Amino acid sequence: MLCIHHHSTDPYFNIATDEFIFKHMNEDCFMLWKNDNAIIVGKHQNTMAEINVDYVKEKDIKVVRRLSGGGAVYHDLGNLNFSFTRTGENTEMVDFERYTKPIIEVLNNLGIAAKFEGRNDLTIEGKKFSGNAEHVFKNKVLHHGTILYSSEMKDVSGALKINPLKYKDRAVKSIPKRVTNVSNHMKEPIELEVFTQKIMDHVLATFSDAKIYEFSESDLAQIRKIRDEKYATWEWNFGHSPKYNFLQGARTPGGTLEINLQVEKGIIKDAKFFGDFFNVNDVTEIEEALIDCKHGQDEVRSVLAQFDLKQYFHKMSVADIMAVFF
């Protein structure tokens, strides 16, 4: 496994780097990195519904859509990010506890009682300090997570806003988690760079095949190309969020799910899923299958029945998915 301490703080470049290690490097990778002020939105999210537009403009906060599902997160230089890529034997690879274990172990070694909770969070004393997301393609997984270490909490709350969609609530009721910085729980204060090195040292010691890797000039050139042609573009970051004439959503055990439909004379002419859900297979396949389908319960259910839905909507039932259509 290649271990990379990535020193860029350009959000567009760094999200492009995540794609590069996932799609263009054959070896498994572990990477530590930081972003300057940015909102990173999930692949399936409606960007404009997730951000406080005026605040983002005033603070010159970059907005970048990532490859993986899940919810929007705020990054600043007090937040440390980590990424794992791994090739496996099958597509049953959505396993958040596996990839967050090294982070918990480092914190436990520092005397901090961190633990995994919920779908994809790490907490200390019931307060969230890390959110995680995964993207699976064929037999490869990209897992990335955040670690709030010394972030400006007022910016976290100011940059993001609650989605105004009136959701049907199909999930178990829960109390929204408060957030905390890891540095607040250190018995002896240490700088973020020291903490970063402790994580890298632990990963190097834990995985027998782990070794340090630095990007070559060829690697960096490819990453810049991905950055400029995809992650720095309005089309990718905002253009995936059009408005349609039917919009409805639901909260489910697998996260929020929103459907945007263009319906003409009762026939679905376009379909787009949004939300903070996770998936293995590309939901575009279902979106395309819905085109020219009547917007009726029997017809939509018949289209959904063609797919193994757990591969497209993690931890959601047919009833959960149907709830957003009607």
C-alpha positions as CSV (number, residue, x, y, z in Angstrom):
1,M,0.0,0.0,0.0
2,L,1.3,3.4,-1.0
3,C,1.2,6.1,1.8
4,I,1.0,9.7,0.6
5,H,1.2,12.9,2.6
6,H,-0.3,15.3,0.1
7,H,0.6,18.9,0.8
8,S,-1.7,20.8,-1.7
9,T,-4.5,22.8,-0.1
10,D,-6.3,23.6,-3.3
11,P,-9.8,21.9,-3.0
12,Y,-10.2,21.4,-6.7
13,F,-6.8,19.8,-7.0
14,N,-7.2,17.6,-3.9
15,I,-10.6,16.2,-5.0
16,A,-9.0,15.5,-8.4
17,T,-6.2,13.7,-6.5
18,D,-8.7,11.5,-4.8
19,E,-10.1,10.5,-8.2
20,F,-6.5,9.9,-9.6
21,I,-5.5,7.5,-6.8
22,F,-8.8,5.7,-7.3
23,K,-9.0,5.4,-11.0
24,H,-5.4,5.7,-12.2
25,M,-3.2,4.0,-9.6
26,N,-3.1,0.2,-9.5
27,E,-1.7,0.0,-6.0
28,D,-3.8,0.4,-2.9
29,C,-3.3,3.9,-1.4
30,F,-3.6,5.8,1.9
31,M,-3.4,9.5,1.7
32,L,-3.5,12.4,4.2
33,W,-4.4,15.9,3.0
34,K,-6.0,19.3,3.9
35,N,-8.2,21.7,2.0
36,D,-8.3,25.5,2.4
37,N,-11.9,26.8,2.9
38,A,-14.3,24.6,0.9
39,I,-17.6,22.9,0.9
40,I,-17.4,19.4,-0.4
41,V,-20.8,18.1,-1.6
42,G,-21.8,14.5,-2.1
43,K,-22.1,13.1,-5.7
44,H,-25.9,12.9,-5.6
45,Q,-26.6,16.2,-3.8
46,N,-28.4,19.3,-5.1
47,T,-25.6,21.8,-4.5
48,M,-27.7,24.9,-4.2
49,A,-29.8,23.3,-1.6
50,E,-26.8,22.5,0.6
51,I,-24.9,25.8,0.7
52,N,-25.4,29.3,2.2
53,V,-24.8,31.1,-1.1
54,D,-24.2,34.6,0.4
55,Y,-21.9,33.3,3.1
56,V,-19.9,31.2,0.6
57,K,-19.5,34.1,-1.8
58,E,-18.5,36.6,1.0
59,K,-15.9,34.2,2.4
60,D,-14.6,33.0,-1.0
61,I,-15.3,29.4,-0.1
62,K,-14.8,26.9,-2.9
63,V,-17.6,24.4,-3.7
64,V,-16.6,21.1,-5.1
65,R,-18.6,17.9,-5.8
66,R,-16.8,14.7,-4.9
67,L,-17.1,11.2,-6.4
68,S,-18.8,9.6,-3.4
69,G,-22.2,9.8,-1.9
70,G,-23.1,11.2,1.5
71,G,-23.7,14.7,2.8
72,A,-22.0,18.1,2.4
73,V,-19.0,18.9,4.7
74,Y,-17.1,22.0,5.3
75,H,-13.3,21.9,5.1
76,D,-10.7,24.4,6.4
77,L,-7.0,24.1,7.4
78,G,-8.0,22.9,10.8
79,N,-9.6,19.8,9.3
80,L,-7.5,16.8,8.3
81,N,-8.7,14.5,5.5
82,F,-7.8,10.9,4.9
83,S,-8.4,8.6,1.9
84,F,-8.0,4.8,1.4
85,T,-8.3,3.1,-2.0
86,R,-8.5,-0.7,-2.0
87,T,-9.0,-3.4,-4.6
88,G,-11.1,-6.3,-3.3
89,E,-12.6,-9.6,-4.5
90,N,-16.2,-8.4,-4.8
91,T,-18.4,-5.4,-4.6
92,E,-19.5,-6.0,-1.0
93,M,-17.1,-3.3,0.1
94,V,-19.1,-0.6,1.8
95,D,-17.5,-1.0,5.2
96,F,-17.0,2.3,7.1
97,E,-15.7,0.7,10.3
98,R,-12.8,-1.0,8.5
99,Y,-11.3,2.2,7.1
100,T,-11.9,4.3,10.2
101,K,-10.3,1.8,12.6
102,P,-6.7,3.2,12.2
103,I,-8.0,6.7,13.2
104,I,-9.8,5.4,16.3
105,E,-6.7,3.4,17.3
106,V,-4.4,6.5,17.1
107,L,-6.9,8.5,19.2
108,N,-7.3,5.7,21.7
109,N,-3.5,5.6,22.0
110,L,-3.6,9.3,22.8
111,G,-6.1,8.6,25.6
112,I,-9.2,9.8,23.7
113,A,-12.2,7.5,23.8
114,A,-13.2,7.9,20.1
115,K,-15.7,5.4,18.6
116,F,-17.7,4.6,15.5
117,E,-21.4,5.5,15.6
118,G,-24.3,5.6,13.2
119,R,-23.9,5.2,9.5
120,N,-20.6,6.8,9.0
121,D,-19.5,9.0,11.9
122,L,-16.7,9.0,14.5
123,T,-17.5,10.6,17.8
124,I,-15.9,11.6,21.1
125,E,-18.3,11.8,24.1
126,G,-21.2,11.7,21.7
127,K,-20.0,14.6,19.6
128,K,-19.1,14.1,15.9
129,F,-15.6,14.9,14.8
130,S,-15.4,12.8,11.6
131,G,-17.8,12.1,8.7
132,N,-17.0,9.5,6.1
133,A,-18.0,8.6,2.5
134,E,-17.3,5.8,0.1
135,H,-17.4,5.2,-3.7
136,V,-17.3,1.8,-5.2
137,F,-16.6,0.9,-8.8
138,K,-16.4,-2.7,-9.9
139,N,-14.0,-4.3,-7.3
140,K,-12.4,-1.1,-6.0
141,V,-13.4,1.2,-3.2
142,L,-12.5,4.8,-2.4
143,H,-13.1,5.7,1.3
144,H,-12.4,9.2,2.5
145,G,-13.1,10.9,5.8
146,T,-12.7,14.1,7.7
147,I,-11.1,14.8,11.1
148,L,-12.1,18.0,12.7
149,Y,-9.0,18.9,14.6
150,S,-9.0,22.6,15.1
151,S,-11.6,23.9,12.7
152,E,-13.4,27.2,13.0
153,M,-16.9,26.0,14.1
154,K,-18.7,29.2,13.2
155,D,-17.6,28.8,9.6
156,V,-18.8,25.2,9.6
157,S,-22.3,26.2,10.6
158,G,-22.3,29.4,8.5
159,A,-21.3,27.7,5.2
160,L,-23.9,24.9,5.2
161,K,-27.7,25.1,5.4
162,I,-30.4,22.7,6.1
163,N,-32.0,21.4,2.9
164,P,-35.4,23.2,2.6
165,L,-37.1,20.2,1.1
166,K,-40.0,19.0,3.2
167,Y,-39.0,15.4,3.6
168,K,-41.3,12.5,4.4
169,D,-39.6,11.0,7.5
170,R,-39.0,7.3,7.0
171,A,-36.0,7.0,9.3
172,V,-35.8,6.3,13.0
173,K,-35.9,9.6,14.9
174,S,-32.5,10.7,16.2
175,I,-31.0,13.8,17.8
176,P,-28.7,15.7,15.5
177,K,-25.1,15.3,16.6
178,R,-23.1,18.2,17.9
179,V,-19.6,18.5,16.6
180,T,-16.3,18.9,18.3
181,N,-12.6,19.4,17.5
182,V,-10.2,16.6,18.5
183,S,-7.8,19.1,19.9
184,N,-10.3,20.0,22.6
185,H,-9.9,16.4,24.0
186,M,-6.1,16.2,24.0
187,K,-4.6,15.7,27.4
188,E,-1.4,17.3,26.1
189,P,-1.8,19.7,23.2
190,I,0.0,18.8,20.0
191,E,0.0,20.6,16.6
192,L,-2.0,19.3,13.7
193,E,1.1,18.4,11.8
194,V,2.3,16.2,14.7
195,F,-1.0,14.5,14.9
196,T,-0.9,13.9,11.1
197,Q,2.5,12.3,11.4
198,K,1.2,10.0,14.2
199,I,-1.6,8.7,11.9
200,M,0.9,8.2,9.1
201,D,3.3,6.3,11.4
202,H,0.5,4.1,12.7
203,V,-0.7,3.2,9.2
204,L,2.9,2.4,8.1
205,A,3.4,0.2,11.2
206,T,0.0,-1.5,10.9
207,F,0.0,-2.6,7.2
208,S,2.9,-4.9,6.3
209,D,3.1,-3.7,2.7
210,A,2.8,0.0,3.5
211,K,5.5,2.4,2.1
212,I,5.9,6.1,1.5
213,Y,5.1,7.4,-2.0
214,E,5.5,10.8,-3.6
215,F,3.7,11.8,-6.7
216,S,5.8,12.0,-9.8
217,E,5.7,15.0,-12.3
218,S,3.7,12.7,-14.6
219,D,1.2,12.0,-11.7
220,L,0.8,15.7,-10.9
221,A,0.3,16.6,-14.6
222,Q,-2.6,14.1,-14.8
223,I,-4.1,15.4,-11.6
224,R,-4.0,19.0,-12.9
225,K,-5.8,17.8,-16.1
226,I,-8.6,16.2,-14.0
227,R,-8.8,19.3,-11.9
228,D,-9.1,21.7,-14.8
229,E,-11.4,19.6,-16.9
230,K,-13.7,18.4,-14.2
231,Y,-13.5,19.5,-10.6
232,A,-12.9,23.2,-11.2
233,T,-15.9,23.5,-13.6
234,W,-19.4,24.9,-12.9
235,E,-20.8,22.0,-14.9
236,W,-19.6,19.4,-12.4
237,N,-20.0,21.3,-9.2
238,F,-23.4,23.0,-10.0
239,G,-24.6,21.8,-13.3
240,H,-25.6,18.4,-11.9
241,S,-28.2,20.2,-9.9
242,P,-31.0,21.2,-12.3
243,K,-34.6,22.0,-11.2
244,Y,-37.5,19.8,-12.4
245,N,-41.2,20.2,-12.2
246,F,-41.7,17.4,-9.6
247,L,-39.6,17.3,-6.4
248,Q,-40.0,15.2,-3.3
249,G,-37.8,13.5,-0.8
250,A,-37.7,11.2,2.2
251,R,-35.4,10.5,5.1
252,T,-34.7,6.8,5.2
253,P,-32.4,4.5,7.2
254,G,-29.9,4.8,4.4
255,G,-29.9,8.6,4.4
256,T,-31.9,11.3,2.6
257,L,-33.3,10.5,-0.9
258,E,-34.8,13.1,-3.3
259,I,-36.3,12.6,-6.7
260,N,-36.5,15.4,-9.3
261,L,-38.8,14.5,-12.2
262,Q,-39.8,16.2,-15.4
263,V,-43.3,14.9,-16.1
264,E,-45.2,15.6,-19.3
265,K,-48.8,14.3,-19.7
266,G,-48.1,11.8,-17.0
267,I,-45.0,10.4,-18.6
268,I,-41.5,10.8,-17.0
269,K,-39.3,12.6,-19.4
270,D,-36.3,13.1,-17.1
271,A,-35.3,11.8,-13.7
272,K,-32.6,12.7,-11.2
273,F,-31.8,11.3,-7.8
274,F,-30.2,13.5,-5.1
275,G,-29.4,12.9,-1.5
276,D,-26.7,11.8,1.0
277,F,-27.1,8.1,0.3
278,F,-24.3,5.7,-0.6
279,N,-24.2,3.3,-3.6
280,V,-22.2,0.6,-5.3
281,N,-23.8,0.8,-8.8
282,D,-24.5,4.0,-10.7
283,V,-28.0,5.4,-10.1
284,T,-27.9,6.8,-13.6
285,E,-28.9,3.3,-14.8
286,I,-32.2,3.6,-12.9
287,E,-32.7,7.3,-13.9
288,E,-32.5,6.3,-17.6
289,A,-34.8,3.3,-17.2
290,L,-37.5,5.6,-15.8
291,I,-37.6,7.8,-18.9
292,D,-40.9,7.3,-20.8
293,C,-42.3,5.4,-17.8
294,K,-45.8,6.5,-16.7
295,H,-45.6,8.3,-13.3
296,G,-47.8,5.7,-11.6
297,Q,-47.1,3.4,-8.7
298,D,-47.4,0.1,-10.7
299,E,-45.2,1.4,-13.5
300,V,-42.5,2.9,-11.3
301,R,-42.4,-0.2,-9.1
302,S,-42.1,-2.4,-12.3
303,V,-39.0,-0.3,-13.3
304,L,-37.4,-0.6,-9.9
305,A,-38.0,-4.4,-9.9
306,Q,-35.5,-4.7,-12.7
307,F,-32.7,-3.7,-10.4
308,D,-30.9,-5.1,-7.3
309,L,-31.8,-1.9,-5.4
310,K,-29.4,-2.5,-2.4
311,Q,-26.5,-2.0,-4.9
312,Y,-27.9,1.5,-5.7
313,F,-29.4,2.7,-2.4
314,H,-27.5,1.4,0.6
315,K,-29.8,0.4,3.5
316,M,-33.1,1.4,1.7
317,S,-36.1,-0.7,1.0
318,V,-38.4,-0.6,-2.0
319,A,-40.9,1.2,0.2
320,D,-38.4,3.8,1.1
321,I,-37.6,4.5,-2.5
322,M,-41.2,4.5,-3.7
323,A,-42.0,7.1,-1.0
324,V,-40.2,9.8,-2.9
325,F,-42.2,9.2,-6.1
326,F,-45.7,9.7,-4.7
